[in-house]
Structures are given as structure tokens and as C-alpha cells.
Amino acid sequence: IITSQLGRSFAVLESLNLVRMLRLARLARAVRLLALFQTLWMLVQGLMYSVNTLCWTCILTMILLYIFAVLGLELITVDINLPLDHPYNIAAHDNFRDIADACMVLLQFFSWDSIGGIYRPLIRERKYLFFYFMGILLIMSIALMNL
């Protein structure tokens, strides 16, 4: 009876040792992979260290976006002296109708994504909008992207 129970416990211990060996092999493989990807690990660490800066840059971008959107809503309105199908009124109505539309358009400006069709009709009709759009491009796109 004792030998049969010892045989069973020995088999259990042997299977536990096998599991331990497999775990050690997995650990050794993971350590080897870490040594191979040391450059990747350095890049990941650099990204993790810059998360704080990225968060503050995102907050600054949202604040500037909101300020320029509010300013744009005040400066760019539909002109009742022009026909409703005039390119200025179409651009003003489509892009600066409310704060959400203005923010979306300014995100386009921030990334320089097909902005010519937006600012050209507006600047042709009201020349002072050149300074508004140049301010957006210089402050948000160029200066902020070089932080």
C-alpha cells in the first residue's frame, strides 16, 4: 500500500518538476527576447517617459483650438449683403456654423489637410481674415508641432 502511494506521489512530483522546467524554459526565452530587443525596449521606455509631455501638448492644442474657433465664429459670419450661393457665404456656412464645425475645420488647418478650399473664398471677400488664418497656421501648425 505504501509503495503504491509513494509511486503516485512520485509521479505527481515528477509532473510538477516537468511543469517547473517548462516555466523556466519560458522565462529563459523571454529573457533572451528582451536581450534581442534592447533597442525596442529603449524606444518604448522613451515613449513612456514622454507621456506627460504629450498630455500637456494635447491640452494646449485643445485650448488653442477652442480659442481660435471662438474667434473664427466672431469673425466669419454669413454676409447678408451677398447672395446665399456666393462662395464666401457657402464657406462661412459650411465651416463656421457652430463651435463643433469650427473646431473640425481648425483641426484640418492644424494638419494642413485640404485647407485651400476653405480659406480662399473667405480671404477673397474679407482681406483681414488673412491674419486670422496665418495666425492659425503659424501658431498651431508650425510652432506647436515643433515643441
N, C-alpha and C positions, 0 to 999 in steps of 0.2 A: 504494500500500500504506500509506504513512504517513498519507495523508489519511483512509483508511477507519478506521485505528486511532485517529486523533485524533477522528474523528466518534463512534466508540464511546465513547472516554473522555470526550468532551464530553457525550454522552448520560448517562453514568454520573454525571458531576459535576452535571449538571442535575437528575437524580433525587435525588442527595444533598442538593442545595440545597432541593429541594421538601420532603424529609423534615425538614430543619433548620427550614424555615419552619413546617411543621406542629407541630413540637415547640415552637417559640417561641409559636405561637398557643395551644397547650395551656397553656403556662406563663403567658401573659398572662391567660387565662381563669381559671386557678387563683388568680392574684394578685388579680384582680377579685373573685372569690368570697370571698377572705379579707377584703377590704375591706368587702364587704357584710355579712359575718357576724362583725364585730368583737365584738359583744355575746356571740354564741355562743362565740367563742374565749375571751373573758374568763371565761365560765362554766365552760368546760372546764378552763382553767388553774386556776381556784379549786377545782374538784373534784380536780385532780391535786395541788394543794398540801395538800389536806385528807386525803389517803390515809393518811398517817402517824397522824393523829388517829383516823381511822375504824378503823384496825387495832387501836390501843390500846383504843378503846371496845369493839370486838368481843371482845378478850381479857378485858377487865374484865367484860363481860356473861357470858362463859362461866365465869369464875371464880365470880362471884356465883350464877349458875345452879347450878353444881355444889355450892356451899356450902349453898344453900337446899334443894337436892334431898336431900343427905345429912341435913340437919336434919329435913326432912319425912319421910324414911324412918324416922328415930328417933321422931318424934312421932306419926305417923299409921300405926297398925297395925290389923289386923283384931281386933276385940274379941270374944273367945270367949264373953263373958257375954251377948252379943246374938245374936239369930238371924242366920243367914248371909244371909237376904234382907232384913235391915234396911238402910235407905238409907245409914247410916254405913258398914256393912261393904261394901256394894256400891261406894260411892265410894272407900273405902280400898283395896279390892282392885283396882278398875279403874284407879285413877290413881296409886297409890303402891306398886305391887307390886315394882318394881325401880328401879334408878337411871335407866334409859332412860325408863321411863314417867313418873317424877317429873320428869325434865328436860323431857319433852314437855309435861306439864301446866304446868310453870312458864313455858315459852315462851308458852302460852296466857295465863297471868297477865300476862306481860310485855307482851303486845299487847292485853290486855283482851278476849279472844276467847271468849265464852260461858263465863264462869267461875262464874256464879251456881249452876249445877247441880252444880258441883264443891265449892265451899266451904260452901254452905248446909247440907247434911246433916252435914258434918263439924263445923261450928261448933255446930249444934243439940245434938249429942251431947257434944262436948268444947269448953267455952267458951274455954279458953285458946288454942285454935287461931286465935281471932280475932286475937291479937297476931302470930302467925306469918304469917297471910295479909295483915294490914295492913303488916307489915314488908316483905313481898314487893312489895306494891303501891306503898308509899311509896319504898322504896329503888330497886327495879328500874325500875318503870314511870315514876314521876314524876321522881325525882332524876336517874336515868341518862339519861332521854330529854331532859332539859334541859341536858345538858353542852354 
